[in-house]
Amino acid sequence: MCQKQWFISLLKIPPLTVGFEELKLHPDILKSLKRSGFVEPTPIQSRCIPEIKAGKDVVGQSLTGSGKTAAFGIPIVEKLTPGGGIKALVLAPTRELALQVRETLSVLSQFRGLHVTTVYGGVGIQPQIDSLRRTDIVVATPGRMLDHISRNTIKLDKVEFLVIDEADKMFEMGFIDDVKEIIRYLPATRQTLLFSATMPAEVHHLITRYLKSPKIITEKIHVDSSLLKQVYFDVKQDEKFSLLVHLLKHKTPGLAIVFCLTRREVDVVTKNLKLQGIHVMAVHGGLSQSQRTSAVSSLKHEKIQVLVATDVAARGLDINNISHIYNYDSPKNSSEYTHRIGRTARAGKKGEAITILSESDHDNFRNVLSDRQIQVQLEQAPQFEKVRFERNTQRAGFSRGPFRGPASHGRSYHRTSQGHFGNRR
């Protein structure tokens, strides 16, 4: 998929009554939007852009994939002129998200002459140092940004805009102290924009400390149930992989992402899927940046069918035609569940999120369902063939033949009168 096609897939959702022209954008911005095929802004864009243009600090809350990058990118690109140092800094929790943000900002600024640089770890630092000497906008992960600050290879005294993207993920990944340290090097007089899918107490503290009388803009947080089907199966541990293979081969018309909790499990599942003839690659924090970029690019360009990932891939991946999300391991909480399933049912398309439970997943899944707005239906597992699953050098040979997975081994999740979840036996 080319850059233009990717950008169209990022923002194209059912139209609003307000067009980009009515937001009184600069002709250069309108030209770039028109060239990319856009007519209508998304809800988060139509509400954020006027406030940012007016010079206000803004807090935007919306699902990943709702157009948040352009919501802050359009007014920033419109306000900046090339040259004179770094004027905007965007902090992102992951390398993948940083690259996606840079790609969007580059498209938006194609007629503005602005230079956008990405700063992240896992790659050589010298090319970044060279690029920082002439850049206008920096999109950075916190750790590598602090590396540049300590080396005195970046100057932040001209920054007019600070964007903290996916703030809740910053906390979850332990980067928030790095963010606070970076802010110490920024001018006190600046416009600060914070975007997050969820608003835990720690994010509220960040808003209170660093934003000045911000405009709070909240858009729809949960996925449209008319577009996204959410189901779960409950099977024995040694049936889990066989069911996944069956679903990928027979029930997945488009691309799929399979989520696992650990890097080790990602590697094991990837290896076994390859043995089943499925075109698959892995992405997790233990791989080099080039390996991660190659995997994401291969899925985006449909050279592979399946990406197996840890939650590092749950944010910042905007890939067209993802029809299915598979939770091979249950996420630990409702926030991670929401971000995982947000990879599908995008741009008005339908999708399906399937969670495959075994006994070890029940506690985590109970935590997910503690969010009353998440509704996942139990379904009986289809008939599937048992296949071989290899973990390290141990080979677990399973007999082949038809097998019908039990609905839930007599177990289903329900809410008690006290509002808790338990097992119905």
SVG drawing of the C-alpha trace seen along z (x, -y; Angstrom):
<svg xmlns="http://www.w3.org/2000/svg" viewBox="-28 -32 55 72">
<polyline fill="none" stroke="black" stroke-width="0.4" points="0.0,0.0 1.4,-3.4 1.7,-6.3 -1.3,-8.1 -3.5,-5.0 -2.4,-4.4 -3.3,-8.0 -6.7,-7.7 -7.4,-4.6 -6.4,-6.4 -9.0,-9.1 -11.8,-8.0 -14.8,-7.3 -18.5,-8.1 -18.7,-11.8 -19.8,-14.7 -21.8,-17.8 -18.7,-20.0 -16.1,-20.0 -12.4,-20.9 -13.1,-24.2 -15.4,-25.2 -12.5,-24.9 -10.9,-27.8 -7.6,-25.9 -4.6,-27.3 -4.8,-26.6 -1.7,-24.5 -3.4,-22.2 -6.5,-22.0 -4.4,-21.2 -2.7,-18.3 -6.0,-17.0 -7.6,-17.2 -4.7,-15.5 -5.1,-12.7 -8.8,-12.4 -10.3,-13.9 -13.5,-15.9 -14.8,-15.5 -13.0,-15.6 -13.5,-12.9 -15.4,-13.9 -12.2,-14.3 -10.7,-16.5 -13.7,-18.7 -13.7,-19.5 -10.0,-19.7 -8.7,-21.7 -10.6,-24.9 -9.5,-24.9 -5.8,-24.3 -6.0,-26.9 -7.2,-29.3 -4.1,-28.7 -5.7,-26.6 -4.2,-23.7 -6.3,-20.6 -6.9,-17.2 -8.4,-14.8 -9.8,-11.4 -10.7,-9.0 -10.0,-5.5 -6.9,-4.9 -7.7,-5.1 -10.2,-8.0 -7.9,-10.5 -6.1,-11.9 -2.8,-12.4 -4.4,-14.7 -6.5,-16.3 -3.3,-17.8 -1.2,-17.6 -3.3,-19.8 -3.3,-22.9 0.4,-22.5 1.5,-22.2 -0.7,-25.1 0.8,-27.4 4.5,-26.6 6.9,-28.0 10.0,-26.1 13.4,-27.0 14.6,-28.5 14.8,-25.4 12.6,-22.8 9.1,-24.2 7.0,-21.1 7.8,-18.0 5.5,-15.0 6.2,-12.3 5.0,-8.8 5.4,-5.6 6.5,-3.2 8.7,-3.2 5.8,-2.0 3.6,-4.9 6.4,-7.4 6.8,-6.3 3.1,-6.4 2.8,-9.9 5.8,-11.1 4.2,-9.6 1.0,-11.5 2.7,-14.8 4.9,-14.4 1.8,-14.0 0.1,-17.0 3.1,-19.2 3.9,-18.3 3.1,-21.8 4.4,-23.6 8.1,-22.8 8.4,-21.5 10.9,-18.8 9.8,-16.0 12.3,-13.8 11.7,-10.6 13.8,-9.9 13.7,-6.4 16.0,-3.7 17.2,-0.5 18.8,-2.3 22.0,-4.3 21.9,-7.8 24.2,-9.7 21.6,-9.9 19.2,-11.3 21.8,-13.9 22.3,-15.0 18.6,-15.3 17.9,-17.2 20.1,-20.1 17.6,-21.1 14.3,-19.8 11.1,-21.7 9.1,-18.9 10.4,-16.0 8.5,-12.8 10.3,-10.9 10.1,-8.1 11.1,-9.3 14.2,-7.2 16.0,-8.2 14.9,-11.9 16.7,-11.9 19.8,-10.4 19.9,-13.4 19.3,-15.8 22.2,-14.3 24.5,-14.4 23.4,-18.0 22.5,-17.0 19.0,-18.6 17.9,-22.1 14.4,-22.6 14.4,-26.2 12.2,-27.2 9.5,-24.6 6.0,-26.1 4.0,-22.9 4.3,-19.8 2.1,-16.8 1.9,-13.9 0.4,-11.1 -1.1,-8.0 -0.5,-9.3 -2.1,-6.3 0.3,-4.0 3.2,-6.2 2.3,-5.4 1.7,-1.7 5.2,-1.4 6.9,-3.3 7.9,-6.3 6.1,-9.0 9.2,-10.1 11.1,-10.4 8.3,-12.6 8.5,-14.8 12.2,-15.1 11.9,-16.1 9.4,-18.8 12.0,-20.5 13.9,-21.4 11.0,-23.0 10.0,-26.7 7.4,-27.4 5.4,-29.4 4.1,-26.8 0.9,-25.1 0.5,-21.6 -1.7,-19.0 -2.4,-15.6 -4.2,-12.7 -5.2,-9.4 -7.7,-6.6 -8.3,-6.3 -8.0,-8.7 -6.6,-7.0 -5.8,-9.1 -2.2,-9.4 -3.1,-11.1 -5.4,-13.5 -2.4,-14.4 -0.3,-15.1 -3.0,-17.3 -3.3,-19.3 0.4,-19.9 1.4,-20.7 -1.6,-22.0 -3.1,-25.5 -6.9,-25.6 -7.2,-22.9 -10.2,-22.3 -11.4,-18.8 -12.7,-17.0 -14.0,-13.4 -15.2,-11.3 -16.6,-7.8 -14.4,-5.5 -15.8,-2.1 -16.0,-0.3 -19.2,-0.4 -20.9,2.9 -22.7,2.9 -19.3,3.1 -17.3,5.2 -18.4,8.7 -16.7,9.7 -16.8,13.4 -14.8,15.7 -14.2,19.5 -13.2,21.4 -11.1,24.6 -8.5,26.8 -4.9,25.5 -3.8,28.2 -6.7,27.3 -5.9,23.6 -3.4,23.5 -5.4,26.0 -8.4,23.8 -6.4,20.7 -5.1,22.5 -8.6,23.6 -9.9,20.0 -7.0,18.5 -7.3,21.0 -11.1,21.2 -12.7,18.1 -10.4,15.2 -11.0,13.6 -8.6,10.6 -5.5,9.9 -5.2,10.8 -3.2,9.8 -2.7,12.5 -1.9,11.0 0.2,12.8 1.3,11.6 5.0,12.3 7.8,12.1 8.5,15.8 5.0,16.8 4.9,14.6 8.0,16.5 6.6,19.9 3.2,19.2 4.9,17.7 7.1,20.7 4.2,23.1 2.0,21.1 4.8,21.2 4.9,25.0 1.1,25.0 1.8,23.2 0.5,19.8 2.3,16.7 3.2,15.0 5.8,12.7 6.4,11.6 6.7,8.1 7.8,7.5 10.2,5.3 13.0,7.9 13.4,7.7 15.5,5.1 13.9,2.0 14.5,3.3 12.8,6.6 9.8,4.9 9.5,2.4 9.8,5.3 7.0,7.3 4.6,4.3 5.3,3.4 4.8,7.0 1.3,7.1 0.5,3.6 1.4,4.6 -0.3,8.0 2.9,10.0 1.9,12.0 -1.6,12.9 -0.9,12.7 1.1,10.6 1.8,12.2 2.5,9.4 2.8,8.4 0.8,5.3 3.6,3.1 1.8,3.4 -1.7,2.5 -1.1,-1.2 0.0,-3.0 -0.7,-0.3 -3.0,-1.6 -3.2,1.1 -6.0,1.5 -8.1,4.7 -7.5,6.2 -10.6,8.4 -9.8,10.2 -8.0,9.7 -7.2,12.9 -6.4,12.7 -4.4,15.9 -3.6,14.8 -6.2,12.7 -5.1,9.1 -4.7,8.1 -7.3,5.4 -10.0,3.6 -7.8,0.9 -5.4,3.3 -8.4,5.2 -9.9,2.0 -6.6,1.1 -6.1,4.6 -9.6,4.8 -9.2,1.2 -7.0,2.6 -10.1,3.9 -13.6,2.5 -12.0,-0.7 -13.1,-3.2 -16.6,-1.9 -15.6,1.7 -16.8,4.7 -14.4,6.8 -14.2,9.5 -12.4,9.8 -12.0,13.4 -10.5,14.3 -9.4,17.9 -9.4,18.7 -7.9,21.6 -7.7,22.0 -4.7,19.7 -6.6,16.8 -9.6,16.7 -8.4,14.2 -7.2,11.7 -10.4,12.0 -12.4,11.4 -10.5,8.1 -11.4,7.2 -15.1,7.9 -15.1,5.8 -15.6,2.9 -19.4,2.9 -19.2,1.3 -17.3,4.3 -19.7,7.0 -18.2,10.2 -20.4,13.2 -19.5,16.8 -19.7,19.1 -19.3,22.8 -16.0,23.7 -16.4,25.0 -15.3,28.4 -11.5,28.3 -8.6,30.7 -6.0,31.2 -2.5,30.2 1.0,30.4 2.3,27.7 6.0,27.5 7.4,25.6 11.2,25.4 12.6,28.9 9.6,30.7 7.3,32.1 3.8,32.6 2.3,34.8 -1.5,34.7 -3.7,37.2 -5.3,35.9 -9.0,36.0 -12.2,34.1 -12.6,32.5 -15.4,30.4 -14.3,28.0 -16.5,27.7 -18.5,24.5 -16.9,23.7 -16.4,26.9 -19.5,25.9 -18.1,22.4 -19.4,19.1 -18.7,15.6 -21.5,13.6 -22.0,10.6 -23.2,11.4 -25.7,9.2 -22.7,7.5 -21.4,6.5 -18.5,9.0 -17.7,11.7 -17.5,15.3 -17.6,18.8 -21.0,20.5 -20.5,24.2"/>
</svg>
